[in-house]
Amino acid sequence: MERMGMVIGIEPARIEEYKALHAAVWPQVLATLAAAKVRNYTIFLREPENLLFGYWEYHGSDFDADMRKVAADPETRRWWTFCAPCQVPLTSRADGEHWAMMQPVFHMD
């Protein structure tokens, strides 16, 4: 299992919209993530900086392949059309990233 963290900005005027979307995530989106071996997915909001911090645990052996499957799912792609306008990707993110992945530096069980 690999713990993964990621960060992205959020448009202040769209915070309530984003919260409402995530209060009722579409079942197919959740099923697609589960099939991609993503567990314990949590998104945190930090105001007033307007940052979203995402955390999940990946239980697979080929993260890139599993994420390609997520990205290929039509319902997930449709979901992203609602979420993406709320988000502000960091300028420092790596090529090909929407959410900027973070490096783990500490963990305590």
Biotite code that builds the C-alpha atoms (Angstrom):
import biotite.structure as struc

atoms = struc.array([
    struc.Atom([0.000, 0.000, 0.000], chain_id="A", res_id=1, res_name="MET", atom_name="CA", element="C"),
    struc.Atom([1.272, 3.454, -0.919], chain_id="A", res_id=2, res_name="GLU", atom_name="CA", element="C"),
    struc.Atom([0.040, 6.629, 0.785], chain_id="A", res_id=3, res_name="ARG", atom_name="CA", element="C"),
    struc.Atom([-0.258, 9.513, -1.655], chain_id="A", res_id=4, res_name="MET", atom_name="CA", element="C"),
    struc.Atom([-0.866, 13.220, -1.129], chain_id="A", res_id=5, res_name="GLY", atom_name="CA", element="C"),
    struc.Atom([-1.662, 15.900, -3.664], chain_id="A", res_id=6, res_name="MET", atom_name="CA", element="C"),
    struc.Atom([-2.560, 19.576, -3.651], chain_id="A", res_id=7, res_name="VAL", atom_name="CA", element="C"),
    struc.Atom([-4.437, 21.999, -5.883], chain_id="A", res_id=8, res_name="ILE", atom_name="CA", element="C"),
    struc.Atom([-5.928, 25.459, -5.520], chain_id="A", res_id=9, res_name="GLY", atom_name="CA", element="C"),
    struc.Atom([-9.637, 26.185, -5.494], chain_id="A", res_id=10, res_name="ILE", atom_name="CA", element="C"),
    struc.Atom([-11.528, 29.201, -6.799], chain_id="A", res_id=11, res_name="GLU", atom_name="CA", element="C"),
    struc.Atom([-12.857, 30.974, -3.681], chain_id="A", res_id=12, res_name="PRO", atom_name="CA", element="C"),
    struc.Atom([-16.192, 31.732, -5.350], chain_id="A", res_id=13, res_name="ALA", atom_name="CA", element="C"),
    struc.Atom([-16.677, 28.021, -6.134], chain_id="A", res_id=14, res_name="ARG", atom_name="CA", element="C"),
    struc.Atom([-15.902, 26.487, -2.747], chain_id="A", res_id=15, res_name="ILE", atom_name="CA", element="C"),
    struc.Atom([-19.557, 25.862, -1.881], chain_id="A", res_id=16, res_name="GLU", atom_name="CA", element="C"),
    struc.Atom([-20.166, 24.343, -5.315], chain_id="A", res_id=17, res_name="GLU", atom_name="CA", element="C"),
    struc.Atom([-17.176, 22.029, -4.843], chain_id="A", res_id=18, res_name="TYR", atom_name="CA", element="C"),
    struc.Atom([-18.368, 20.997, -1.395], chain_id="A", res_id=19, res_name="LYS", atom_name="CA", element="C"),
    struc.Atom([-21.836, 20.245, -2.774], chain_id="A", res_id=20, res_name="ALA", atom_name="CA", element="C"),
    struc.Atom([-20.387, 18.102, -5.562], chain_id="A", res_id=21, res_name="LEU", atom_name="CA", element="C"),
    struc.Atom([-18.368, 16.091, -3.077], chain_id="A", res_id=22, res_name="HIS", atom_name="CA", element="C"),
    struc.Atom([-21.272, 15.698, -0.657], chain_id="A", res_id=23, res_name="ALA", atom_name="CA", element="C"),
    struc.Atom([-22.858, 13.489, -3.340], chain_id="A", res_id=24, res_name="ALA", atom_name="CA", element="C"),
    struc.Atom([-20.089, 11.959, -5.453], chain_id="A", res_id=25, res_name="VAL", atom_name="CA", element="C"),
    struc.Atom([-21.534, 9.931, -8.298], chain_id="A", res_id=26, res_name="TRP", atom_name="CA", element="C"),
    struc.Atom([-21.545, 6.170, -7.569], chain_id="A", res_id=27, res_name="PRO", atom_name="CA", element="C"),
    struc.Atom([-19.789, 5.298, -10.863], chain_id="A", res_id=28, res_name="GLN", atom_name="CA", element="C"),
    struc.Atom([-16.931, 7.673, -10.025], chain_id="A", res_id=29, res_name="VAL", atom_name="CA", element="C"),
    struc.Atom([-16.482, 5.981, -6.641], chain_id="A", res_id=30, res_name="LEU", atom_name="CA", element="C"),
    struc.Atom([-16.680, 2.532, -8.229], chain_id="A", res_id=31, res_name="ALA", atom_name="CA", element="C"),
    struc.Atom([-14.054, 3.469, -10.813], chain_id="A", res_id=32, res_name="THR", atom_name="CA", element="C"),
    struc.Atom([-11.680, 4.676, -8.109], chain_id="A", res_id=33, res_name="LEU", atom_name="CA", element="C"),
    struc.Atom([-12.263, 1.517, -6.081], chain_id="A", res_id=34, res_name="ALA", atom_name="CA", element="C"),
    struc.Atom([-11.580, -0.640, -9.146], chain_id="A", res_id=35, res_name="ALA", atom_name="CA", element="C"),
    struc.Atom([-8.326, 1.318, -9.573], chain_id="A", res_id=36, res_name="ALA", atom_name="CA", element="C"),
    struc.Atom([-7.332, 0.172, -6.071], chain_id="A", res_id=37, res_name="LYS", atom_name="CA", element="C"),
    struc.Atom([-7.761, 3.593, -4.433], chain_id="A", res_id=38, res_name="VAL", atom_name="CA", element="C"),
    struc.Atom([-8.854, 3.450, -0.796], chain_id="A", res_id=39, res_name="ARG", atom_name="CA", element="C"),
    struc.Atom([-9.287, 5.897, 2.077], chain_id="A", res_id=40, res_name="ASN", atom_name="CA", element="C"),
    struc.Atom([-9.580, 8.911, -0.255], chain_id="A", res_id=41, res_name="TYR", atom_name="CA", element="C"),
    struc.Atom([-10.028, 12.191, 1.604], chain_id="A", res_id=42, res_name="THR", atom_name="CA", element="C"),
    struc.Atom([-9.973, 15.806, 0.419], chain_id="A", res_id=43, res_name="ILE", atom_name="CA", element="C"),
    struc.Atom([-9.295, 18.611, 2.897], chain_id="A", res_id=44, res_name="PHE", atom_name="CA", element="C"),
    struc.Atom([-9.887, 22.342, 2.368], chain_id="A", res_id=45, res_name="LEU", atom_name="CA", element="C"),
    struc.Atom([-7.554, 25.011, 3.730], chain_id="A", res_id=46, res_name="ARG", atom_name="CA", element="C"),
    struc.Atom([-8.873, 28.552, 3.882], chain_id="A", res_id=47, res_name="GLU", atom_name="CA", element="C"),
    struc.Atom([-8.006, 31.406, 3.526], chain_id="A", res_id=48, res_name="PRO", atom_name="CA", element="C"),
    struc.Atom([-5.235, 30.059, 1.266], chain_id="A", res_id=49, res_name="GLU", atom_name="CA", element="C"),
    struc.Atom([-7.878, 28.232, -0.800], chain_id="A", res_id=50, res_name="ASN", atom_name="CA", element="C"),
    struc.Atom([-6.004, 24.969, -1.153], chain_id="A", res_id=51, res_name="LEU", atom_name="CA", element="C"),
    struc.Atom([-7.342, 21.451, -1.446], chain_id="A", res_id=52, res_name="LEU", atom_name="CA", element="C"),
    struc.Atom([-5.224, 18.641, -0.049], chain_id="A", res_id=53, res_name="PHE", atom_name="CA", element="C"),
    struc.Atom([-6.082, 15.162, -1.264], chain_id="A", res_id=54, res_name="GLY", atom_name="CA", element="C"),
    struc.Atom([-4.941, 11.937, 0.371], chain_id="A", res_id=55, res_name="TYR", atom_name="CA", element="C"),
    struc.Atom([-5.489, 8.354, -0.679], chain_id="A", res_id=56, res_name="TRP", atom_name="CA", element="C"),
    struc.Atom([-4.010, 4.940, -0.244], chain_id="A", res_id=57, res_name="GLU", atom_name="CA", element="C"),
    struc.Atom([-3.134, 3.053, -3.397], chain_id="A", res_id=58, res_name="TYR", atom_name="CA", element="C"),
    struc.Atom([-3.311, -0.737, -3.017], chain_id="A", res_id=59, res_name="HIS", atom_name="CA", element="C"),
    struc.Atom([-2.215, -1.787, -6.489], chain_id="A", res_id=60, res_name="GLY", atom_name="CA", element="C"),
    struc.Atom([1.041, -2.542, -8.248], chain_id="A", res_id=61, res_name="SER", atom_name="CA", element="C"),
    struc.Atom([0.796, -0.360, -11.393], chain_id="A", res_id=62, res_name="ASP", atom_name="CA", element="C"),
    struc.Atom([-0.382, 3.122, -10.459], chain_id="A", res_id=63, res_name="PHE", atom_name="CA", element="C"),
    struc.Atom([0.036, 4.602, -13.941], chain_id="A", res_id=64, res_name="ASP", atom_name="CA", element="C"),
    struc.Atom([-2.028, 1.855, -15.570], chain_id="A", res_id=65, res_name="ALA", atom_name="CA", element="C"),
    struc.Atom([-4.752, 2.142, -12.942], chain_id="A", res_id=66, res_name="ASP", atom_name="CA", element="C"),
    struc.Atom([-4.907, 5.929, -13.364], chain_id="A", res_id=67, res_name="MET", atom_name="CA", element="C"),
    struc.Atom([-5.198, 5.507, -17.142], chain_id="A", res_id=68, res_name="ARG", atom_name="CA", element="C"),
    struc.Atom([-8.267, 3.336, -16.501], chain_id="A", res_id=69, res_name="LYS", atom_name="CA", element="C"),
    struc.Atom([-9.743, 6.039, -14.267], chain_id="A", res_id=70, res_name="VAL", atom_name="CA", element="C"),
    struc.Atom([-9.052, 8.676, -16.927], chain_id="A", res_id=71, res_name="ALA", atom_name="CA", element="C"),
    struc.Atom([-10.683, 6.495, -19.606], chain_id="A", res_id=72, res_name="ALA", atom_name="CA", element="C"),
    struc.Atom([-13.965, 6.086, -17.706], chain_id="A", res_id=73, res_name="ASP", atom_name="CA", element="C"),
    struc.Atom([-16.634, 8.244, -19.416], chain_id="A", res_id=74, res_name="PRO", atom_name="CA", element="C"),
    struc.Atom([-18.545, 9.010, -16.216], chain_id="A", res_id=75, res_name="GLU", atom_name="CA", element="C"),
    struc.Atom([-15.369, 10.045, -14.403], chain_id="A", res_id=76, res_name="THR", atom_name="CA", element="C"),
    struc.Atom([-14.432, 12.274, -17.325], chain_id="A", res_id=77, res_name="ARG", atom_name="CA", element="C"),
    struc.Atom([-17.902, 13.856, -17.137], chain_id="A", res_id=78, res_name="ARG", atom_name="CA", element="C"),
    struc.Atom([-17.464, 14.319, -13.354], chain_id="A", res_id=79, res_name="TRP", atom_name="CA", element="C"),
    struc.Atom([-14.215, 16.167, -14.008], chain_id="A", res_id=80, res_name="TRP", atom_name="CA", element="C"),
    struc.Atom([-16.054, 18.672, -16.229], chain_id="A", res_id=81, res_name="THR", atom_name="CA", element="C"),
    struc.Atom([-17.886, 19.818, -13.091], chain_id="A", res_id=82, res_name="PHE", atom_name="CA", element="C"),
    struc.Atom([-14.897, 19.726, -10.725], chain_id="A", res_id=83, res_name="CYS", atom_name="CA", element="C"),
    struc.Atom([-12.156, 21.173, -12.940], chain_id="A", res_id=84, res_name="ALA", atom_name="CA", element="C"),
    struc.Atom([-13.655, 24.676, -13.238], chain_id="A", res_id=85, res_name="PRO", atom_name="CA", element="C"),
    struc.Atom([-13.552, 24.917, -9.435], chain_id="A", res_id=86, res_name="CYS", atom_name="CA", element="C"),
    struc.Atom([-9.879, 24.012, -9.271], chain_id="A", res_id=87, res_name="GLN", atom_name="CA", element="C"),
    struc.Atom([-6.753, 26.113, -9.780], chain_id="A", res_id=88, res_name="VAL", atom_name="CA", element="C"),
    struc.Atom([-3.761, 23.890, -10.625], chain_id="A", res_id=89, res_name="PRO", atom_name="CA", element="C"),
    struc.Atom([-0.465, 24.989, -9.100], chain_id="A", res_id=90, res_name="LEU", atom_name="CA", element="C"),
    struc.Atom([1.989, 26.537, -11.525], chain_id="A", res_id=91, res_name="THR", atom_name="CA", element="C"),
    struc.Atom([4.706, 24.367, -9.951], chain_id="A", res_id=92, res_name="SER", atom_name="CA", element="C"),
    struc.Atom([3.006, 21.064, -10.820], chain_id="A", res_id=93, res_name="ARG", atom_name="CA", element="C"),
    struc.Atom([4.842, 18.536, -12.962], chain_id="A", res_id=94, res_name="ALA", atom_name="CA", element="C"),
    struc.Atom([4.089, 18.121, -16.659], chain_id="A", res_id=95, res_name="ASP", atom_name="CA", element="C"),
    struc.Atom([0.914, 16.103, -17.106], chain_id="A", res_id=96, res_name="GLY", atom_name="CA", element="C"),
    struc.Atom([-0.350, 16.731, -13.545], chain_id="A", res_id=97, res_name="GLU", atom_name="CA", element="C"),
    struc.Atom([-3.605, 18.451, -12.659], chain_id="A", res_id=98, res_name="HIS", atom_name="CA", element="C"),
    struc.Atom([-3.297, 17.948, -8.910], chain_id="A", res_id=99, res_name="TRP", atom_name="CA", element="C"),
    struc.Atom([0.345, 18.398, -7.845], chain_id="A", res_id=100, res_name="ALA", atom_name="CA", element="C"),
    struc.Atom([1.637, 15.232, -6.204], chain_id="A", res_id=101, res_name="MET", atom_name="CA", element="C"),
    struc.Atom([3.441, 15.575, -2.890], chain_id="A", res_id=102, res_name="MET", atom_name="CA", element="C"),
    struc.Atom([6.408, 13.723, -1.415], chain_id="A", res_id=103, res_name="GLN", atom_name="CA", element="C"),
    struc.Atom([5.837, 11.965, 1.922], chain_id="A", res_id=104, res_name="PRO", atom_name="CA", element="C"),
    struc.Atom([8.244, 13.058, 4.643], chain_id="A", res_id=105, res_name="VAL", atom_name="CA", element="C"),
    struc.Atom([6.708, 11.520, 7.803], chain_id="A", res_id=106, res_name="PHE", atom_name="CA", element="C"),
    struc.Atom([4.234, 8.840, 8.822], chain_id="A", res_id=107, res_name="HIS", atom_name="CA", element="C"),
    struc.Atom([3.191, 7.482, 12.198], chain_id="A", res_id=108, res_name="MET", atom_name="CA", element="C"),
    struc.Atom([1.048, 4.376, 12.647], chain_id="A", res_id=109, res_name="ASP", atom_name="CA", element="C"),
])
